[in-house]
């Protein structure tokens, strides 16, 4: 039995289809003739395939995470096909002038920020990552998470202050 009843999935589809399509169009623009609608369909396919064992406490956040993962995977696949450089927490793919030292320093910096983000409350971390890593506007985050924009702004301030405070201490 699926984790999400079909009626709820249909309702979510009606509510989220257009924002998801816009999100994908923004994230993959300039990277070829990708079909954002296919990615939207994949989001709902993955939701429909979710099992009861997949505990989904925050459905909107779960949808955002699926969309972010699909967009990132799509961009990486296109970059590999085109021979572009893709840099992520695991290192890089492609060619470039990255020295082993520079790669290790970059990985250490990413891990440090990941640890600091793990110290944040889950909602604050999700909002921060949607905004900075997924380049989702705060207004869109507010709509997707069904929260007032002012609440999103407060979470962003909390996350930024936390990172600034912790990184400033380490630099001193």
N, C-alpha and C positions, 0 to 999 in steps of 0.2 A: 504494500500500500504506500502511495507517495506521501511525503511529509506535508505537502501543500494540497489542500482540496482543490478540485478543478474550478469550482465557483470562485474561490479566492484568487487562483491563478488568473482566471479570466478578468476579474476586477483589477488586479494588479497590472495586467496587460493593457487594459483600457487607460489606466492612470499613467503608466510609466513609458509606454511605447514612444511617444513623441519626444519626451526629454532624453530617453536613451538614444534615439536616432540622432538628435542634435549633438549629444555628447560624443558619439562615435564619429560624426561628420567633422567635429572640431579636432578630435584626437588624431584622426588619420588623414586629414586634409594635406594636400601637397605630397602625399606618399603614394600616388598612383590612383587608379580608378576603383578603389575598394568600395564595396557595397555595404554601407552602414546598416541597411535593412537586414542583411544576412547576419550581421553581428547581433542585432536586436533579437532576431529569431533564435540565435544560439543561446542568448541569455535565458529566454523562456524555455527552451529545450532543456537546458541544464536544471532550471527550477523544476520542471515537470519530472525530471529523472531523479531528483533528490529523494532519498529514502527517509523513512521515519527515523533511522539512526542518525541522520544529519540533523542535529538539533539547531533549529533556526529561531533564535530569540528575537532578533531584530531583522525582519524581512527586508526592509528598505536598505539597511546597511549591507545585507547579504547580496542583494541585487547590485548595489554599487560595487561591491568587491568583485562579483562575477564580471561586471562590465569592465572594470579596471583591468582585470586579468586578461580578458579577451582583447582589449585594445592594446595592451602591452605586448601580448603574444603576436598579434597581427603586425604591429610595427616591427618587432624583431624579425618575423618571417620575411617581411618586405625588405628589411635592411640586409639580411643574409643574401637574399636573391640579388640585390643590387650591389652587394659588396661594401655597404656602409659600415662604419664602426658603431658598435652598440656597447655602451658601458653600463654595467650594473654592479650590484653588490658582490657578485661572484668573480668579477674581473672584466674582461673585454673580449669581444670577438671581432675579427677583422685585422687590418694592419694599421700600424701607427708608430709613433716615436715614443711609446711608453716604455720606460726602463723598469726593470724588476723592482727597484726601490720605490719608484713612483706608484707602481701598482699596489705594493704592500702598504704604503702610506695611505693611499686612497681607500683600500679595503679596511684599514684600521679606523679611519675617519668615519666610514659608513657604519661599521660595527659600533663605534662609540655613540653615534647619533641614534642607532637602533636601540641600544641599551637605554639611552635617556628617554626615548619615546616609549619604551616599555614601562617606564616609571609613571607614565600618565594614566589617568582613568581611560578605560576603553573607548568611550564616546569621543573624548578629547583627542585621543590618538587617531581614531578613524577620521574625524573632521580635518585634523592637521594633514594627514596623508592624502585625503581626497583633494584638498586644496593645493598642497605643494607637490606631491608626487604625481597626481593624476590631473593636475591643472583644471580642476573643476571650480567654477565660480562659487562664491559663498552663497549667493542666492539660490543656485541650483542645489547645493548641498542642503540648504534649509528646506527646500521643497521635497527633496528626496528623503530626508530624515524626518519630515513633518515637524520641524522646529522653527521657532521665530528666528529671523535673521540676527536679531540682537543676541540670541543664545549662541548662535554659530560664532559670532564675533567674540563673545566672551570666552568660548572654548579656544579660539585661535589665540587670543591674548594670553590665556593661561598657558598654552603650549609654548608659545614664543618666549614668554617670561621664564618658564622653567628651563628651556634650552639655553637661553642667554645666561641665566644665573649659573647653571652647571658648567657650561663651557667657559665662562669667565673665570670661575674658580680654578679650573684645570689649567688655564693659560697663565694664571698668576703664580 
